[in-house]
Amino acid sequence: MIALQVSGAIKSFDEQLLFNNLDFQLKQGEKVGLIGRNGSGKTSLLRVIQGNLSLDSGQVFLGKGIKLGYLSQMPIAEEKTLIAYCMEAFEEIFLLEEEITTLQFALEKEPHNSELLHTYGEKLDLFEEKNGYAANSKVKGILRGLGFEEEDFSRKMRSLSGGEERRLYLARLLATDVDVLLL
């Protein structure tokens, strides 16, 4: 299945042509490296793929249901801890968890309310489908895999070196289960 396809892409800035009639496709599971000298259009191509920069001509297609992730080159100073920053990748799961908790309190007051029971069951099913119970251990596993220790998890982002910061951004991106990862 095609995850990403670029067809007839043309992009220039002023008089400088970055790419002309660029065609390629990326199938699911493939890994591709993009190399070139400074100013040759690598970052511009990534921005085009993300939809943050328009082409002069041509098209970019993402496969149906394909999630795109991009590791920005811009540092972001944060007051958050490493674990809190990465857990933001699971915002949808946490919102769902809050809904479930609210429904649990409502069910304590009205245990025989069939509508509440039905909604509660649906939310629990969705939470399990999204692997909500494993979010915390998944993030910790990714952080460990990228060289962070347990004691690092509570560090503030602002205390990280440049290399540690890049690894943290990658950890959060990996936690989101993207299909196409642009680094």
Rosetta blueprint (number, residue, H / E / L):
1 M L
2 I E
3 A E
4 L E
5 Q E
6 V E
7 S E
8 G E
9 A E
10 I E
11 K E
12 S E
13 F E
14 D L
15 E L
16 Q E
17 L E
18 L E
19 F E
20 N E
21 N E
22 L E
23 D E
24 F E
25 Q E
26 L E
27 K E
28 Q L
29 G L
30 E L
31 K L
32 V L
33 G L
34 L L
35 I L
36 G L
37 R L
38 N L
39 G L
40 S L
41 G L
42 K H
43 T H
44 S H
45 L H
46 L H
47 R H
48 V H
49 I H
50 Q H
51 G L
52 N L
53 L L
54 S L
55 L L
56 D L
57 S E
58 G E
59 Q E
60 V E
61 F E
62 L E
63 G L
64 K L
65 G L
66 I L
67 K L
68 L E
69 G E
70 Y E
71 L L
72 S L
73 Q L
74 M L
75 P L
76 I L
77 A L
78 E L
79 E L
80 K L
81 T E
82 L H
83 I H
84 A H
85 Y H
86 C H
87 M H
88 E H
89 A H
90 F H
91 E H
92 E H
93 I H
94 F H
95 L H
96 L H
97 E H
98 E H
99 E H
100 I H
101 T H
102 T H
103 L H
104 Q H
105 F H
106 A H
107 L H
108 E H
109 K H
110 E L
111 P L
112 H L
113 N L
114 S H
115 E H
116 L H
117 L H
118 H H
119 T H
120 Y H
121 G H
122 E H
123 K H
124 L H
125 D H
126 L H
127 F H
128 E H
129 E H
130 K L
131 N L
132 G H
133 Y H
134 A H
135 A H
136 N H
137 S H
138 K H
139 V H
140 K H
141 G H
142 I H
143 L H
144 R H
145 G H
146 L L
147 G L
148 F L
149 E L
150 E H
151 E H
152 D H
153 F H
154 S H
155 R L
156 K E
157 M H
158 R H
159 S H
160 L L
161 S L
162 G H
163 G H
164 E H
165 E H
166 R H
167 R H
168 L H
169 Y H
170 L H
171 A H
172 R H
173 L H
174 L H
175 A H
176 T L
177 D L
178 V L
179 D L
180 V E
181 L E
182 L E
183 L L
